[in-house]
Amino acid sequence: MSVTCHANEGEDFVGDQVFGLSAALVTVLDETGSIDSGAMVRHARWCLDQGCSSVTLFGTTGEGSSVSRAERSQLLRAFAQGGIAPAQTIGCVMANAADDATEQAAELLDSGARGVLLAPPSYFKNVSEDGVFSWFAQVLSALGDKARGIILYNIPSVTAVELSVPLIGRIRAAFPKAIAGVKDSSGNWPYTERLLAEHKDIAILIGDERNLAAGVRLGAQGAISGMANLLPDRLLPMIREGRDDKGVHDLVETILTFPVTPAVKALVAHRTGDEAFARVRAPLVPTPAEGAARLGATFDALSASKAA
């Protein structure tokens, strides 16, 4: 089966190419806990060489909420100096203050980044949709004409804020030139189906790899994926052909039995043989050795099944 879907003219995702696969890049830390920008550039290059169309910095897998504003700026400079084209870079913004979100998004857009993955504010709970809309409106209005390539980030398991399908429509109606897509990390398939039915004219990106192939068959344009740190070669057929992959499904199921970000980093350490990838920042803690071994065994079995 072959699946083809095209980006709309005027979106920041250029021409007839679908969004494709963006690696939700892990943040590599040295022994002092500082970001190892050189290691991150090398890892980003590996992801791109394996077929990823872009890399996404500062997201959930990248511990973005634990990365300071100064570190964000330094890493963007390091990527540019390391030969990673800005058009191959997306940056996530997870901020509660609208002014902070605006400043971070503006820096990414001014750098030439392909887009901005913009999460809702998440400190206050049980907020109204009117309140969430007002926050997005403040950020996007403050960005003004530079607002482009904005990907709304729906990840209620982390933010405790669901971006409902009607709310997404309301934001799009108010800022039609700014919104290029939605990353749906809800893991809620009925929600994903409705999102694709009502907003297929923008880039709908599947954050839960278990639903990736099914989403593509309904018109999703790809994924911003933590699994792309590990096996982009397995994800690309899911995106290009809508092909299910039970091995990827089973690996994700295993990862979800642990705190997810440390588990993904443990797997990258296993794949590369470099334990630096397993380091995390507080309040996260590394995956215990026994858990890391179980994750590694699952990954090795998946790799063996490919080789066979």
PEDAMO-V32670 format. One record per residue. N is the residue number from 1. SS is DSSP state (@ for helix, = for strand, . for the rest). OMEGA is omega in whole degrees, -180 to 180 (999 if undefined). BURIAL is # if it has 9 or more other ideal C-beta (glycine too) atoms within 8 Angstrom, else .. Layout:
N;SS;OMEGA;BURIAL
N;SS;OMEGA;BURIAL
This chain:
1;.;178;.
2;.;-179;.
3;.;178;#
4;.;173;.
5;.;-171;#
6;.;175;.
7;.;177;#
8;.;171;.
9;.;179;.
10;.;175;.
11;.;-179;#
12;.;179;.
13;.;-154;#
14;.;168;.
15;.;-176;.
16;.;-179;.
17;.;169;#
18;.;-179;#
19;.;178;#
20;=;-174;#
21;=;174;#
22;=;178;#
23;=;174;#
24;=;-163;#
25;.;172;#
26;.;177;#
27;.;-176;#
28;.;-177;#
29;=;175;#
30;.;-175;#
31;.;179;.
32;.;-177;.
33;.;177;.
34;.;180;.
35;=;177;#
36;.;-173;#
37;@;179;#
38;@;178;.
39;@;180;#
40;@;177;#
41;@;179;#
42;@;180;.
43;@;177;#
44;@;179;#
45;@;178;#
46;@;-180;.
47;@;-180;#
48;@;179;#
49;@;179;.
50;.;175;.
51;.;175;#
52;.;179;#
53;.;179;#
54;=;170;#
55;=;-180;#
56;=;180;#
57;=;169;#
58;.;179;#
59;.;-179;#
60;.;178;#
61;.;180;#
62;.;179;#
63;.;-174;#
64;@;-179;#
65;@;178;.
66;@;179;.
67;.;-176;#
68;.;178;.
69;@;-180;.
70;@;179;.
71;@;177;#
72;@;-179;#
73;@;-179;#
74;@;-178;#
75;@;176;#
76;@;177;#
77;@;-179;.
78;@;179;#
79;@;179;#
80;@;180;#
81;@;-180;.
82;.;175;#
83;.;174;.
84;.;-176;#
85;.;177;.
86;@;-180;#
87;@;176;.
88;@;-176;#
89;=;171;#
90;=;178;#
91;=;177;#
92;=;175;#
93;=;177;#
94;.;-176;#
95;.;178;#
96;.;180;.
97;.;-179;.
98;@;180;#
99;@;178;.
100;@;179;#
101;@;179;#
102;@;-179;#
103;@;-180;#
104;@;179;#
105;@;-179;#
106;@;179;#
107;@;179;#
108;@;-178;#
109;@;178;#
110;@;180;.
111;@;-178;#
112;.;-179;.
113;.;-179;#
114;.;-180;#
115;=;-180;#
116;=;174;#
117;=;-168;#
118;=;179;#
119;=;176;#
120;.;174;#
121;.;-169;#
122;.;-178;#
123;.;180;.
124;.;-177;.
125;.;177;.
126;.;179;.
127;.;-178;.
128;.;175;.
129;@;176;#
130;@;179;.
131;@;179;.
132;@;177;#
133;@;-179;#
134;@;179;.
135;@;178;#
136;@;-179;#
137;@;177;#
138;@;-178;#
139;@;-175;#
140;@;176;#
141;@;-180;.
142;@;177;#
143;@;177;#
144;@;-175;.
145;@;-179;.
146;@;-179;.
147;.;180;#
148;.;175;#
149;.;-178;#
150;=;177;#
151;=;179;#
152;=;-171;#
153;=;178;#
154;=;-180;#
155;.;-173;#
156;@;177;#
157;@;179;.
158;@;-174;.
159;@;-172;#
160;.;177;.
161;.;176;#
162;.;172;.
163;.;-176;#
164;.;179;.
165;@;176;#
166;@;179;.
167;@;176;#
168;@;177;#
169;@;180;#
170;@;178;#
171;@;179;#
172;@;-179;#
173;@;-179;.
174;@;-175;#
175;.;-171;#
176;.;-179;.
177;.;-175;.
178;.;-170;#
179;=;-179;#
180;=;-177;#
181;=;176;#
182;=;167;#
183;=;-179;#
184;=;176;#
185;.;-177;#
186;.;-172;#
187;.;-177;#
188;.;-172;.
189;@;176;.
190;@;176;.
191;@;-179;#
192;@;179;#
193;@;-180;#
194;@;179;#
195;@;180;#
196;@;180;#
197;@;-173;.
198;@;-175;.
199;@;-178;#
200;.;-178;#
201;.;170;.
202;.;-177;#
203;=;173;#
204;=;-174;#
205;=;-175;#
206;=;180;#
207;.;179;#
208;.;-174;#
209;@;177;#
210;@;-180;#
211;@;-171;#
212;@;-176;#
213;@;179;#
214;@;178;#
215;@;179;#
216;@;180;#
217;@;177;#
218;.;175;#
219;.;176;#
220;.;-175;#
221;.;179;#
222;=;-173;#
223;=;160;#
224;=;-161;#
225;=;172;#
226;.;179;#
227;.;178;#
228;@;170;#
229;@;-170;#
230;@;-170;#
231;@;178;#
232;@;-179;#
233;@;177;.
234;@;-178;#
235;@;-175;#
236;@;176;#
237;@;176;#
238;@;-179;#
239;@;-174;#
240;@;-174;.
241;@;-175;#
242;.;-174;#
243;.;177;#
244;.;178;.
245;.;-177;#
246;@;-180;.
247;@;177;#
248;@;178;#
249;@;-177;#
250;@;178;#
251;@;178;#
252;@;178;#
253;@;179;#
254;@;179;#
255;@;-176;#
256;.;174;.
257;.;179;.
258;.;166;#
259;.;-161;.
260;@;-175;#
261;@;176;#
262;@;180;#
263;@;178;#
264;@;-180;#
265;@;176;#
266;@;179;#
267;@;177;#
268;@;176;#
269;@;179;#
270;@;-178;#
271;@;-175;.
272;@;-173;.
273;.;-178;.
274;.;-176;.
275;@;178;.
276;@;-178;#
277;@;-176;#
278;@;-178;#
279;.;178;#
280;.;176;#
281;.;173;#
282;.;13;.
283;.;176;.
284;.;173;#
285;.;-178;.
286;.;174;#
287;.;179;#
288;.;-174;.
289;@;-178;.
290;@;178;.
291;@;179;#
292;@;178;#
293;@;179;.
294;@;177;#
295;@;-180;#
296;@;179;#
297;@;178;.
298;@;179;#
299;@;180;#
300;@;178;.
301;@;178;#
302;@;179;#
303;@;180;#
304;@;-180;.
305;@;176;.
306;@;-178;#
307;@;180;.
308;.;999;.
